[in-house]
């Protein structure tokens, strides 16, 4: 880890007024798009390197702007790289002010039918769960059938979704089919003790 940190620091920190050979955003994108077999790398090594990029000592170099720029590019790729959702979750932990930006990325992934990309879908669901309650309005944008299946995997999100849907401003904008899913997916009432 120290060796990776030293190499990244040397590569990205340049004398004042000089331009780096590669930007921090480019490094993040590069590690997400590496051909592991071609470069004889394991997924574990790539994850370790991305962890170093996200670590507190590296936040001066891999700041919120760099991470946001990289995520913007990653979400636009076809296919979206495997570790993208993991990086979105790390960004939310490291840079809470990126929350609205991350919710926009989740919305774009819904528009791209993220549920049809199995590995990315699992990460999407984890991210929605981690970012709740901020992610609930985006989560409710899923098509009703997809939302119903997602709520089966994440039953803990049913209550926050229902609370959000009951809010006066929200209930007018949520499609009836989505409201029906929330009613049908409601857990049974608990028996009195």
C-alpha positions as CSV (number, residue, x, y, z in Angstrom):
1,X,0.0,0.0,0.0
2,X,2.8,2.4,0.8
3,X,4.5,1.7,-2.5
4,X,1.3,2.4,-4.4
5,X,0.7,5.6,-2.5
6,X,4.3,6.7,-3.2
7,X,4.0,5.9,-6.9
8,X,0.6,7.8,-7.2
9,X,2.0,10.7,-5.3
10,X,5.0,11.0,-7.5
11,X,2.9,10.6,-10.7
12,X,0.3,13.2,-9.7
13,X,2.0,15.8,-7.5
14,X,4.0,18.1,-9.7
15,X,5.9,21.4,-9.1
16,X,3.6,24.4,-9.0
17,X,2.8,25.7,-12.4
18,X,3.6,22.3,-14.1
19,X,1.0,20.1,-15.6
20,X,0.8,16.5,-14.4
21,X,1.3,13.7,-17.0
22,X,-2.1,12.3,-16.0
23,X,-5.0,13.6,-13.9
24,X,-6.3,12.0,-10.8
25,X,-9.6,11.4,-12.6
26,X,-7.7,9.7,-15.4
27,X,-6.0,7.4,-12.9
28,X,-9.4,6.4,-11.4
29,X,-10.8,5.7,-14.9
30,X,-7.7,3.8,-15.9
31,X,-7.9,1.4,-12.9
32,X,-11.6,0.8,-13.6
33,X,-11.0,-0.1,-17.2
34,X,-7.8,-2.1,-17.1
35,X,-7.8,-5.4,-18.9
36,X,-6.9,-7.5,-15.9
37,X,-5.8,-10.6,-17.9
38,X,-3.7,-8.5,-20.4
39,X,-1.8,-6.8,-17.5
40,X,-1.7,-9.9,-15.3
41,X,-3.5,-8.1,-12.5
42,X,-6.0,-9.5,-10.0
43,X,-9.3,-7.7,-9.2
44,X,-8.0,-7.7,-5.6
45,X,-4.9,-5.6,-6.6
46,X,-7.1,-3.1,-8.5
47,X,-9.5,-2.8,-5.5
48,X,-6.4,-2.3,-3.2
49,X,-5.2,0.5,-5.5
50,X,-8.6,2.2,-5.6
51,X,-8.7,1.9,-1.8
52,X,-5.4,3.8,-1.7
53,X,-6.8,6.5,-4.0
54,X,-9.8,6.8,-1.7
55,X,-7.7,6.9,1.5
56,X,-7.6,10.0,3.7
57,X,-3.8,10.6,3.0
58,X,-4.6,10.8,-0.7
59,X,-7.6,13.1,-0.6
60,X,-5.5,16.1,-1.5
61,X,-4.8,14.5,-4.8
62,X,-7.9,12.5,-5.3
63,X,-10.3,15.3,-4.2
64,X,-14.1,15.4,-4.7
65,X,-13.8,17.1,-8.1
66,X,-11.4,14.4,-9.4
67,X,-13.6,11.6,-8.1
68,X,-16.8,13.3,-9.5
69,X,-15.1,13.8,-12.9
70,X,-14.0,10.1,-13.0
71,X,-17.5,8.8,-12.0
72,X,-19.1,11.0,-14.6
73,X,-17.0,9.3,-17.3
74,X,-17.4,5.8,-15.8
75,X,-21.2,6.0,-15.7
76,X,-21.2,7.1,-19.4
77,X,-19.2,4.1,-20.5
78,X,-20.7,1.1,-22.3
79,X,-20.5,-1.2,-20.5
80,X,-20.2,0.6,-17.2
81,X,-17.1,-0.8,-15.5
82,X,-17.5,-3.4,-12.8
83,X,-16.2,-1.5,-9.8
84,X,-18.1,1.8,-10.6
85,X,-20.7,1.3,-7.9
86,X,-18.1,0.5,-5.3
87,X,-16.4,3.8,-6.2
88,X,-19.7,5.7,-5.9
89,X,-20.1,4.2,-2.4
90,X,-16.5,5.2,-1.4
91,X,-17.1,8.7,-2.8
92,X,-20.2,9.0,-0.6
93,X,-18.3,8.0,2.5
94,X,-15.3,10.2,1.7
95,X,-17.1,13.2,0.3
96,X,-20.7,13.5,1.7
97,X,-21.1,16.7,-0.3
98,X,-21.2,14.6,-3.4
99,X,-24.6,13.1,-2.4
100,X,-26.7,15.0,-4.9
101,X,-24.2,14.2,-7.6
102,X,-24.3,10.5,-6.7
103,X,-28.1,10.5,-6.8
104,X,-27.9,12.0,-10.3
105,X,-25.6,9.1,-11.3
106,X,-28.0,6.6,-9.9
107,X,-30.8,8.2,-11.9
108,X,-28.7,7.9,-15.1
109,X,-28.1,4.3,-14.4
110,X,-31.8,3.7,-14.0
111,X,-32.2,5.4,-17.4
112,X,-29.7,2.9,-18.8
113,X,-31.6,0.0,-17.2
114,X,-29.0,-1.0,-14.6
115,X,-31.2,-3.9,-13.5
116,X,-30.2,-5.6,-16.8
117,X,-26.5,-5.6,-15.7
118,X,-26.4,-8.2,-12.9
119,X,-23.1,-7.3,-11.2
120,X,-23.7,-3.6,-11.5
121,X,-27.3,-4.0,-10.3
122,X,-26.1,-5.6,-7.1
123,X,-23.8,-2.7,-6.5
124,X,-26.6,-0.3,-7.4
125,X,-28.8,-1.8,-4.7
126,X,-26.0,-1.7,-2.1
127,X,-25.5,2.0,-3.0
128,X,-29.2,2.8,-2.7
129,X,-29.2,1.1,0.7
130,X,-26.1,2.9,1.9
131,X,-27.4,6.3,0.7
132,X,-30.9,5.9,2.2
133,X,-32.9,8.1,2.8
134,X,-31.4,10.4,0.2
135,X,-31.6,7.7,-2.5
136,X,-35.3,6.9,-2.0
137,X,-36.6,9.4,-4.6
138,X,-34.2,7.9,-7.1
139,X,-35.0,4.3,-6.1
140,X,-38.7,5.0,-6.6
141,X,-37.9,5.9,-10.3
142,X,-37.4,2.2,-11.0
143,X,-40.1,0.6,-13.2
144,X,-42.8,-0.9,-10.9
145,X,-41.9,-4.6,-11.6
146,X,-38.2,-3.9,-11.0
147,X,-39.0,-2.0,-7.8
148,X,-41.1,-4.9,-6.5
149,X,-38.1,-7.3,-7.0
150,X,-35.7,-4.8,-5.5
151,X,-37.9,-4.4,-2.4
152,X,-37.8,-8.2,-2.0
153,X,-34.0,-8.0,-1.8
154,X,-34.0,-4.9,0.4
155,X,-37.1,-5.2,2.6
156,X,-35.5,-2.6,5.0
157,X,-36.2,0.1,2.3
158,X,-39.9,-0.5,2.3
159,X,-40.6,1.7,5.3
160,X,-38.5,4.7,4.1
161,X,-40.0,4.4,0.6
162,X,-43.6,4.4,2.1
163,X,-42.8,7.4,4.3
164,X,-41.4,9.3,1.3
165,X,-44.4,8.3,-0.9
166,X,-46.8,9.6,1.8
167,X,-45.3,13.0,1.8
168,X,-47.7,15.5,0.2
169,X,-45.3,16.8,-2.5
170,X,-44.0,13.3,-3.4
171,X,-47.3,11.4,-3.5
172,X,-48.4,13.7,-6.4
173,X,-45.3,12.9,-8.5
174,X,-45.0,9.1,-7.9
175,X,-46.8,7.0,-10.5
176,X,-49.9,5.0,-9.3
177,X,-48.2,1.7,-10.3
178,X,-45.3,2.5,-8.0
179,X,-47.6,3.4,-5.2
180,X,-49.4,0.1,-5.8
181,X,-46.1,-1.8,-5.5
182,X,-45.4,-0.1,-2.2
183,X,-48.9,-1.1,-0.9
184,X,-48.5,-4.7,-2.1
185,X,-45.0,-5.1,-0.8
186,X,-45.9,-3.8,2.7
187,X,-44.7,-6.3,5.4
188,X,-47.5,-7.8,7.4
189,X,-48.3,-6.0,10.7
190,X,-46.6,-7.3,13.7
191,X,-48.6,-9.3,16.2
192,X,-49.1,-7.6,19.6
193,X,-46.9,-9.0,22.4
